[in-house]
Amino acid sequence: MSSAQQKVQQHPAFQQAQAKAHYYLAQLDKELSKYPVLVSLEQRTQVPKAYAFIGAVTLLTLLHFVNALAAPVSNLIGWGLPAYLSFKALESPGNDDDAQWLTYWIIFGFFNFAEGFALRALLYYFPWYFSFKTLFILWLQLPAFRGAQMAYYSVLRPVLAKCHRTGPVRSFSNDTVTAEGLRDRVATATTE
């Protein structure tokens, strides 16, 4: 090691930055230890989960810079983790996480539907659209922000409430459905 490298490594600012980096890596490792999949991956690959996480985030960020890959990466981020967490929410006994992911899928679906109409214009006027979309999707997903619930209750719910039919709702209590009963239901529904 050269004397210049030793001087840099012995400088108080370098040592302070190195200590902070170790602290944040330890915090990230502690947070990632909550996920058994990541712990198992670390044991199988012998790569620390914090480094694997930072590498995956860096790779996804770099793929955003390749314009042809920006849309699939953005949609993968919007679908992959939420699908897994939705599955876990369905298997858990409580309903709080079910509401979080149900509202997420409503907002995500509505957003993708609306995006389909205006994608060319968005890409023309906003070349970094998929980066912003990915940040928006992360805001919707992350439990710290509860973005999906916020967007649902402040934007989508008032719109859907206006569209919802306020007339009487017919209830059919028959457990078995016959062809004649189905014809009656269709006839009743079309006359209203």
BELGICOR-V110802 format. One record per helix or strand. SS is the DSSP state (hx for helix, st for strand). FROM is the first residue (numbers start at 0). LEN is the number of residues. If there is no record, write none. Layout:
SS;FROM;LEN  SS;FROM;LEN
//
This chain:
hx;2;8  hx;11;21  hx;35;10  hx;48;17  hx;66;25  hx;95;30  hx;128;13  hx;146;17  hx;178;13
//
